[in-house]
């Protein structure tokens, strides 16, 4: 390219740069104006910020004061509540004392003049009691100590008495139960043995079933072919059979190792003697029997027979021993 061309091109670039510079200067002027405006606003905002900060500090101080005041109020509130509870407890205690003295706490208290008159009346009553025995308190303490001891002893004795009564009642109940159990079994045996000996009906009847230990017992028996009678209305033989039935019923319930019977067949006829002899022989496997008898059916059923006779001068002599 020639120098003229380069010169024209340079001038063109110069003009473009000049035009661009004018635009940039205008933009710079506008920016500077805006910067000045912003600086003014910033200065104003800084002022507002300072004012707000001062107000915030003032409000924070007020908040701190209010919180401290609230803490003091809360402390006074708690102290007041505690004092109120203490006072209420004291009021309840005084009310109990007043009511214990026979005074209605709901009534209005008397005026001072009435109280003063009552005090004077009480003081006069105290003077009327003179002379006072100064040993009365000591004597009272001594008597009270003795009274407390006796009261405690009485309570102990009362408890012991109740315990003894309970034991006695328990023993009575045990005796009653044992008696009724024994009576039931013995009555069962009596019915069986009486039927075996007399082919009739027999029964043991309590006079007071509710309290059997406080009353007696009645034996009712009806031998075969006869009406029902009490024991008192029977013949000698019937009484013997009934009594033997009762004895053997007890023996069957609680056997003893040894029995001695003296002429139990005295009032019995031959047939009944034989029945009794067979019964004794049957139950002799559980117990020993010594029977004194003059009746042949009884002697024939015995295992060992001893002959005994009375000699001169009332001397008893054994005449012989035999076995069946």
C-alpha positions as CSV (number, residue, x, y, z in Angstrom):
1,X,0.0,0.0,0.0
2,X,1.2,3.6,-0.8
3,X,1.8,6.2,1.8
4,X,-1.2,8.1,0.8
5,X,-3.3,5.1,1.3
6,X,-1.8,4.5,4.7
7,X,-2.3,8.2,5.6
8,X,-6.0,8.0,4.6
9,X,-6.4,4.9,6.7
10,X,-4.7,6.4,9.7
11,X,-6.9,9.5,9.4
12,X,-9.9,7.3,9.3
13,X,-8.8,5.5,12.4
14,X,-8.1,8.8,14.1
15,X,-11.5,10.1,13.3
16,X,-13.1,6.9,14.6
17,X,-11.0,7.0,17.8
18,X,-11.9,10.7,18.3
19,X,-15.6,9.8,17.9
20,X,-15.2,6.9,20.3
21,X,-13.4,9.2,22.8
22,X,-16.2,11.7,22.6
23,X,-18.6,8.9,23.5
24,X,-16.4,7.7,26.3
25,X,-16.0,11.2,27.7
26,X,-19.8,11.5,27.7
27,X,-20.1,8.1,29.4
28,X,-17.4,9.1,31.9
29,X,-19.2,12.4,32.6
30,X,-22.4,10.5,33.1
31,X,-20.7,8.0,35.4
32,X,-19.1,10.7,37.4
33,X,-22.4,12.4,37.8
34,X,-24.0,9.1,38.9
35,X,-21.1,8.5,41.2
36,X,-21.6,11.9,42.8
37,X,-25.3,11.1,43.1
38,X,-24.6,7.7,44.6
39,X,-22.0,9.2,47.0
40,X,-24.7,11.7,48.1
41,X,-27.2,8.9,48.6
42,X,-24.6,6.8,50.4
43,X,-23.8,9.7,52.7
44,X,-27.5,10.0,53.5
45,X,-27.8,6.3,54.1
46,X,-24.8,6.4,56.4
47,X,-26.6,9.1,58.3
48,X,-29.8,7.0,58.5
49,X,-27.6,4.0,59.4
50,X,-26.1,5.9,62.3
51,X,-29.4,7.1,63.5
52,X,-30.8,3.5,63.3
53,X,-27.8,2.2,65.2
54,X,-28.3,4.8,67.9
55,X,-32.0,3.9,68.2
56,X,-31.0,0.2,68.3
57,X,-28.6,0.7,71.1
58,X,-31.2,2.7,73.0
59,X,-33.9,0.0,72.5
60,X,-31.4,-2.7,73.5
61,X,-30.7,-0.8,76.8
62,X,-34.5,-0.6,77.3
63,X,-34.8,-4.3,76.7
64,X,-32.1,-5.1,79.2
65,X,-33.7,-2.9,81.8
66,X,-37.1,-4.5,81.1
67,X,-35.6,-8.0,81.4
68,X,-33.8,-7.1,84.7
69,X,-37.1,-5.7,85.9
70,X,-38.9,-8.9,84.9
71,X,-36.3,-11.0,86.7
72,X,-36.8,-8.9,89.9
73,X,-40.6,-9.3,89.5
74,X,-40.3,-13.0,89.0
75,X,-38.1,-13.3,92.1
76,X,-40.6,-11.3,94.2
77,X,-43.4,-13.4,92.8
78,X,-41.7,-16.6,93.9
79,X,-40.9,-15.2,97.3
80,X,-44.5,-14.0,97.6
81,X,-45.8,-17.5,96.6
82,X,-43.5,-19.2,99.2
83,X,-44.6,-16.7,101.9
84,X,-48.2,-17.2,100.9
85,X,-47.8,-21.0,101.3
86,X,-46.1,-20.6,104.7
87,X,-48.8,-18.1,105.8
88,X,-51.6,-20.4,104.6
89,X,-50.0,-23.4,106.5
90,X,-49.8,-21.2,109.6
91,X,-53.4,-20.1,109.1
92,X,-54.6,-23.8,108.7
93,X,-52.7,-24.7,111.9
94,X,-54.2,-21.8,113.8
95,X,-57.7,-22.7,112.5
96,X,-57.2,-26.3,113.7
97,X,-56.1,-25.0,117.1
98,X,-59.1,-22.7,117.2
99,X,-61.5,-25.5,116.2
100,X,-59.9,-27.8,118.7
101,X,-60.6,-25.4,121.4
102,X,-64.3,-25.6,120.5
103,X,-64.5,-22.2,118.7
104,X,-66.2,-21.9,115.3
105,X,-63.5,-20.4,113.0
106,X,-66.2,-19.2,110.6
107,X,-67.6,-16.8,113.2
108,X,-66.3,-13.2,113.6
109,X,-63.8,-12.9,116.4
110,X,-65.0,-11.1,119.5
111,X,-64.0,-7.5,120.1
112,X,-61.2,-6.5,122.5
113,X,-63.5,-5.6,125.3
114,X,-65.1,-9.1,125.3
115,X,-61.7,-10.7,125.2
116,X,-60.5,-8.6,128.1
117,X,-63.6,-9.5,130.2
118,X,-63.1,-13.2,129.5
119,X,-59.4,-12.9,130.5
120,X,-60.4,-11.2,133.8
121,X,-62.9,-13.9,134.4
122,X,-60.4,-16.7,133.8
123,X,-57.8,-14.9,136.0
124,X,-60.4,-14.7,138.8
125,X,-61.3,-18.4,138.3
126,X,-57.5,-19.2,138.6
127,X,-57.3,-17.2,141.8
128,X,-60.4,-19.0,143.1
129,X,-58.5,-22.3,142.7
130,X,-55.8,-21.2,145.0
131,X,-54.0,-22.6,146.9
132,X,-52.5,-24.7,144.2
133,X,-50.7,-28.0,145.0
134,X,-47.3,-27.5,143.2
135,X,-46.8,-31.3,143.4
136,X,-49.9,-31.9,141.4
137,X,-47.9,-31.9,138.1
138,X,-45.4,-34.4,139.4
139,X,-48.1,-36.6,140.8
140,X,-50.0,-36.3,137.5
141,X,-46.9,-37.4,135.6
142,X,-46.5,-40.3,138.0
143,X,-50.1,-41.4,137.7
144,X,-50.1,-40.9,133.9
145,X,-47.0,-43.1,133.6
146,X,-48.7,-45.7,135.7
147,X,-51.9,-45.3,133.7
148,X,-50.1,-45.7,130.3
149,X,-48.3,-48.8,131.6
150,X,-51.6,-50.3,132.8
151,X,-53.3,-49.3,129.5
152,X,-50.6,-50.9,127.5
153,X,-50.8,-54.0,129.7
154,X,-54.6,-54.1,129.3
155,X,-54.2,-53.9,125.5
156,X,-51.7,-56.8,125.7
157,X,-54.0,-58.9,127.9
158,X,-56.9,-58.1,125.6
159,X,-55.0,-59.3,122.6
160,X,-53.9,-62.4,124.5
161,X,-57.4,-63.0,125.6
162,X,-58.7,-62.7,122.0
163,X,-55.9,-65.1,120.8
164,X,-56.9,-67.6,123.5
165,X,-60.6,-67.3,122.6
166,X,-59.7,-67.9,119.0
167,X,-57.7,-70.9,119.9
168,X,-60.5,-72.3,122.1
169,X,-63.0,-71.7,119.3
170,X,-60.6,-73.5,117.0
171,X,-60.2,-76.4,119.4
172,X,-64.0,-76.6,119.9
173,X,-64.4,-76.7,116.2
174,X,-61.8,-79.4,115.9
175,X,-63.4,-81.4,118.8
176,X,-66.8,-81.0,117.2
177,X,-65.5,-82.2,113.8
178,X,-63.6,-85.1,115.4
179,X,-66.7,-86.1,117.5
180,X,-69.0,-86.0,114.5
181,X,-66.6,-88.0,112.4
182,X,-66.3,-90.6,115.1
183,X,-70.1,-90.5,115.8
184,X,-70.9,-91.1,112.1
185,X,-68.6,-94.1,111.9
186,X,-69.7,-95.6,115.2
187,X,-73.4,-95.1,114.3
188,X,-72.7,-96.9,111.0
189,X,-71.0,-99.8,112.9
190,X,-73.8,-99.8,115.5
191,X,-76.5,-100.3,112.8
192,X,-74.6,-103.1,111.3
193,X,-73.8,-105.0,114.5
194,X,-77.3,-104.5,116.0
195,X,-78.8,-105.9,112.8
196,X,-76.4,-108.8,113.0
197,X,-77.2,-109.6,116.7
198,X,-80.9,-108.9,116.8
199,X,-81.9,-108.8,113.0
200,X,-83.5,-105.5,113.8
201,X,-82.8,-101.8,113.4
202,X,-80.8,-99.5,115.7
203,X,-79.8,-95.9,115.5
204,X,-77.7,-93.4,117.6
205,X,-79.4,-90.0,117.7
206,X,-77.8,-86.8,119.0
207,X,-80.1,-84.7,121.3
208,X,-78.6,-81.5,119.9
209,X,-77.0,-82.0,116.4
210,X,-76.1,-78.3,116.3
211,X,-74.0,-78.5,119.4
212,X,-73.4,-82.2,120.1
213,X,-70.8,-81.6,122.8
214,X,-73.4,-79.7,125.0
215,X,-76.0,-82.4,125.0
216,X,-76.4,-86.2,125.2
217,X,-77.2,-89.1,122.9
218,X,-80.2,-91.3,122.6
219,X,-80.1,-95.0,121.5
220,X,-83.1,-96.1,119.6
221,X,-83.4,-99.8,118.8
222,X,-86.1,-102.1,117.3
223,X,-85.3,-105.8,117.6
224,X,-86.8,-108.0,114.9
225,X,-90.5,-108.4,115.2
226,X,-90.9,-105.6,117.8
227,X,-91.8,-101.9,117.7
228,X,-89.3,-99.1,118.1
229,X,-88.5,-98.3,121.7
230,X,-86.1,-96.3,123.7
231,X,-83.4,-98.1,125.6
232,X,-85.2,-97.5,128.9
233,X,-88.3,-99.4,127.7
234,X,-86.5,-102.6,126.6
235,X,-86.2,-105.9,128.4
236,X,-82.9,-107.0,130.1
237,X,-81.9,-109.1,127.1
238,X,-82.7,-106.4,124.6
239,X,-80.7,-103.9,126.7
240,X,-77.8,-106.2,126.8
241,X,-77.8,-106.7,123.0
242,X,-78.1,-103.0,122.5
243,X,-75.3,-102.2,124.9
244,X,-73.1,-104.9,123.4
245,X,-73.8,-103.5,119.9
246,X,-72.7,-100.1,121.1
247,X,-69.5,-101.4,122.7
248,X,-68.6,-103.5,119.7
249,X,-69.3,-100.5,117.3
250,X,-66.8,-98.5,119.3
251,X,-64.3,-101.4,119.2
252,X,-64.6,-101.7,115.4
253,X,-64.0,-97.9,115.0
254,X,-60.9,-97.8,117.3
255,X,-59.8,-101.2,118.5
256,X,-58.1,-101.7,121.8
257,X,-55.5,-104.5,122.2
258,X,-57.3,-106.1,125.2
259,X,-60.9,-106.5,126.4
260,X,-62.3,-108.1,129.6
261,X,-66.0,-108.9,129.8
262,X,-67.7,-110.2,132.9
263,X,-70.9,-112.2,132.3
264,X,-72.2,-110.0,129.5
265,X,-74.5,-112.9,128.5
266,X,-76.3,-113.1,131.8
267,X,-79.7,-111.8,130.5
268,X,-79.5,-113.4,127.0
269,X,-81.2,-116.5,125.8
270,X,-79.2,-119.3,124.2
271,X,-79.7,-118.1,120.6
272,X,-78.5,-114.6,121.4
273,X,-75.6,-115.9,123.5
274,X,-74.4,-117.9,120.5
275,X,-74.7,-114.8,118.2
276,X,-72.6,-112.7,120.6
277,X,-70.1,-115.5,121.0
278,X,-69.7,-115.8,117.2
279,X,-69.3,-112.0,116.9
280,X,-66.5,-112.0,119.6
281,X,-64.8,-114.9,117.9
282,X,-64.9,-113.0,114.6
283,X,-63.4,-109.8,115.9
284,X,-60.9,-111.6,118.2
285,X,-58.4,-111.7,115.3
286,X,-57.8,-107.9,116.0
287,X,-57.9,-107.9,119.8
288,X,-57.7,-110.2,122.8
289,X,-60.9,-111.0,124.7
290,X,-61.3,-112.5,128.2
291,X,-64.9,-113.3,128.8
292,X,-66.2,-114.6,132.1
293,X,-69.3,-116.7,131.4
294,X,-71.4,-119.6,132.6
295,X,-73.2,-120.1,129.3
296,X,-72.4,-123.1,127.2
297,X,-72.6,-121.4,123.7
298,X,-70.1,-118.8,124.9
299,X,-67.7,-121.5,126.3
300,X,-67.9,-123.6,123.1
301,X,-66.8,-120.6,120.9
302,X,-63.7,-119.8,123.1
303,X,-60.2,-120.7,122.0
304,X,-59.0,-121.3,125.6
305,X,-61.2,-122.3,128.5
306,X,-60.2,-121.9,132.1
307,X,-62.3,-123.6,134.8
308,X,-62.5,-121.6,138.0
309,X,-64.3,-122.6,141.2
310,X,-64.7,-121.2,144.7
311,X,-63.3,-123.5,147.5
312,X,-63.6,-123.2,151.2
313,X,-62.5,-120.0,152.8
314,X,-63.3,-118.1,149.6
315,X,-60.3,-119.5,147.9
316,X,-60.5,-119.5,144.1
317,X,-59.1,-122.5,142.3
318,X,-58.4,-123.1,138.7
319,X,-59.8,-126.6,137.9
320,X,-58.6,-127.0,134.3
321,X,-57.5,-125.5,131.0
322,X,-58.6,-126.7,127.7
323,X,-58.4,-125.5,124.0
324,X,-61.0,-125.7,121.4
